[in-house]
């Protein structure tokens, strides 16, 4: 349970951001979305389903190796299912990362942490806020350019890369500026052990040209999933 003190957020000047998060939470009901929301006079409560198997970052660390492609495909397809639902509702997540993909007791995927999510008035609306987890943000965000739903699609590619390699694609020993530079110049080195189909899907998801980036028109993006 995430409990937010209303008086405290007023003092910190974060009231709008919190209420944006609450407003988005209140409209989302989907098996891949990890949240529920209610409030009383003093607090806002964001109820999170207990995911006994933790998040994907922790799971990969405990596993000590990358996922095989068959299981990576299962996980990715569930994430895509949730992201497609968000996009149909006009919501861009903007922080899809291994730390925000959770696993319940039955190993079903749940997308969590909507603190950076934004409600869009239309599919072509653009936002300008620099936000997200550095290793997973799209180049248009890294360059502080207008961004839309396509930014989440880039992050899906980063997730698939992470599942199949065991680490994010643009790591640079904690140097955020170096990470962002590698993202902007698309210095992507694909793992040598992955299949041609997996490599092609990652490239399609992580295309620097937003206009050419693959669209989420259906759950199955290619033969990998």
Buried (B, 14 or more C-beta within 10 A) or exposed (E): EBEBEBEEBEEEEEBEEBBBBBEBBEEBEBEBBBBBBEEEEEEBBBBBBEBEBEBBBBBBEEEEEBBEBEEBBBBBBBBBBBBBBBBEBBBBBBBBBBBBBBBBEEBBBBBBBBBBBBEBEEEEBBBEEEBBBBBBBBBBBBEEEEBBBBBBBBBBBBBBBBBBBBBBBBBBEEEEEBBBBBBBEBEBEBBEEBEEBBBBBBBBBBBBEBEEBBEBEEEEBEEBB
